[in-house]
Amino acid sequence: MTTYPLLIPQSINFDLGRLNVSEESFLGSGPIRFRHSLRTTGHNLRLVYRALTQAQVESLREHYNENDGTYNAFEVPTSIWGNLNVAATNSTYKYAAPPEERHTGLYYEVAVTLRVIFGVNLLYDLQGGDAEQSEIAATSFTSYAFQGYAPFILNGGAADPDDPAATLILEGRGADR
């Protein structure tokens, strides 16, 4: 996992996200709200830089490309926040969009929007049982595949879905079965 370039922004905007709440109306009784989880999502961080040199802009471009644009997650140094305790130390970040550049003569103004991924980055080890590795080389990867509402149920085993050999149930905090 890479680390975001150590450049101190001139301004920071932090979007606190939204609760997972939906709203419905029934027979003119007004809105009825349903809360779907105990967490907020959609946290965004917008960093604005002014008077950057060519080398500093290149470091931002290279970091964006090293992370395959908006695909891979990375760490952000606490000095970006001014060493304040705003995001959890185990948070990771992803680019929400490509950095926006504006050329101002010899210097650059750049705005970067990052998505904040709070929480623990869980590692799931799924074993294939008696399966043999193919001739294609295996590669490790990190995935945020489990997003949505818990519990997630993964049935494994024989091709018969009515009689799985193993069942893995992943439940989020506060989820009931």
C-alpha positions in Angstrom: 0.0 0.0 0.0 1.4 3.4 -1.0 1.5 6.6 1.0 0.1 9.9 -0.2 2.7 12.6 -1.0 3.7 14.7 2.0 2.4 18.0 0.8 0.6 20.3 3.2 -2.6 21.7 1.7 -3.7 25.4 2.0 -7.3 24.3 2.7 -9.1 21.1 3.7 -12.8 20.4 3.4 -14.1 17.3 5.2 -17.5 15.9 4.4 -18.8 13.9 7.4 -20.8 11.6 5.3 -24.4 10.4 5.7 -26.2 7.9 7.8 -27.6 5.0 5.9 -31.2 6.2 6.2 -34.0 5.9 3.6 -37.3 7.8 3.6 -40.8 6.6 2.6 -44.2 8.3 2.7 -47.4 6.4 3.5 -50.8 7.7 2.9 -50.0 11.4 3.5 -48.7 10.7 7.0 -45.4 12.4 6.4 -42.0 10.8 6.0 -41.1 7.6 7.8 -37.4 7.0 8.0 -35.6 3.6 8.1 -32.1 3.3 9.5 -30.1 0.5 7.8 -26.9 0.4 9.8 -25.1 2.0 12.7 -22.4 3.7 10.6 -22.1 6.7 8.4 -20.7 6.4 4.9 -19.6 8.7 2.1 -16.8 10.6 3.9 -14.9 12.8 1.6 -11.7 14.9 2.0 -11.0 17.7 -0.4 -7.4 19.1 -0.3 -6.6 22.3 -2.1 -3.0 23.2 -2.9 -1.7 26.6 -4.1 1.7 27.6 -5.6 3.0 24.1 -6.2 6.1 23.6 -8.2 6.4 21.3 -11.2 8.1 18.6 -9.1 5.3 18.7 -6.5 2.6 18.4 -9.1 4.5 15.5 -10.7 4.5 13.7 -7.3 0.7 14.0 -7.1 0.3 12.7 -10.7 2.6 9.8 -10.1 0.8 8.8 -6.9 -2.6 8.9 -8.7 -1.2 6.7 -11.5 0.6 4.3 -9.1 -2.8 3.7 -7.5 -4.5 3.0 -10.8 -6.5 6.1 -10.5 -9.6 5.6 -8.3 -9.0 1.9 -7.9 -6.4 1.2 -5.1 -6.4 2.3 -1.5 -3.5 4.1 0.2 -2.5 5.8 3.5 -2.4 9.5 4.2 0.1 10.9 6.6 -1.4 12.6 9.7 0.6 15.8 8.9 -2.0 16.4 6.1 -4.5 16.9 8.9 -2.1 19.1 10.8 -1.5 16.1 13.2 -5.1 16.3 14.4 -7.1 13.2 15.3 -9.8 13.6 12.6 -9.8 10.2 10.9 -9.1 6.8 12.6 -5.4 5.8 12.3 -6.4 2.6 10.5 -8.4 4.4 7.8 -7.4 4.1 4.2 -8.2 6.5 1.3 -9.1 6.3 -2.4 -9.2 9.0 -5.1 -12.8 10.0 -5.7 -11.7 11.6 -9.0 -8.5 12.6 -10.8 -6.7 15.6 -9.3 -7.9 19.0 -10.8 -5.0 21.1 -12.0 -4.9 24.8 -12.8 -1.8 26.4 -14.2 -1.0 29.9 -12.9 2.1 30.9 -14.7 5.1 29.3 -13.0 3.0 27.5 -10.3 0.1 25.2 -10.1 -3.1 25.1 -8.1 -4.4 21.5 -7.5 -7.6 20.2 -5.9 -7.7 16.6 -4.8 -10.8 14.8 -3.6 -10.3 11.6 -1.5 -12.8 9.1 -0.2 -12.1 8.1 3.4 -12.6 4.4 4.2 -13.0 4.2 8.0 -12.4 1.0 9.9 -10.4 -2.2 9.8 -9.2 -3.5 6.4 -10.2 -7.2 6.9 -8.3 -10.0 5.1 -10.4 -12.9 4.0 -8.6 -16.1 3.3 -10.9 -18.4 1.2 -9.5 -21.9 0.8 -10.3 -24.0 -2.3 -10.1 -27.3 -0.5 -9.0 -30.1 -2.9 -8.8 -27.8 -5.9 -5.5 -27.7 -7.6 -3.7 -24.5 -8.6 -3.9 -23.9 -12.3 -0.9 -23.2 -14.5 -1.7 -19.5 -14.2 0.4 -17.9 -11.4 -1.6 -16.9 -8.4 -1.5 -13.2 -7.3 -2.5 -11.6 -4.0 -4.9 -8.7 -4.0 -6.9 -6.5 -1.7 -10.6 -6.1 -2.2 -13.4 -4.2 -0.6 -15.9 -6.8 -1.9 -18.2 -6.9 1.1 -20.2 -3.7 1.0 -23.8 -3.5 1.8 -26.0 -4.9 4.5 -24.9 -7.8 6.7 -25.0 -10.7 7.0 -23.1 -11.8 3.9 -23.4 -15.5 3.3 -20.8 -17.5 1.3 -21.7 -21.1 0.5 -18.9 -23.2 -0.7 -18.4 -26.8 -1.7 -20.1 -29.0 -4.3 -22.0 -27.7 -7.3 -25.3 -28.4 -5.5 -26.4 -25.1 -4.0 -29.0 -26.9 -1.7 -26.2 -28.9 0.0 -23.1 -26.7 0.5 -20.1 -28.3 2.1 -19.3 -25.2 4.1 -21.1 -21.9 4.9 -19.3 -18.7 6.0 -21.5 -16.0 7.5 -20.0 -12.6 7.9 -22.0 -10.2 10.1 -21.4 -6.5 10.5 -21.6 -4.7 13.8 -25.2 -4.5 14.9 -26.5 -6.9 12.3 -29.1 -9.5 13.3 -30.0 -12.7 11.6 
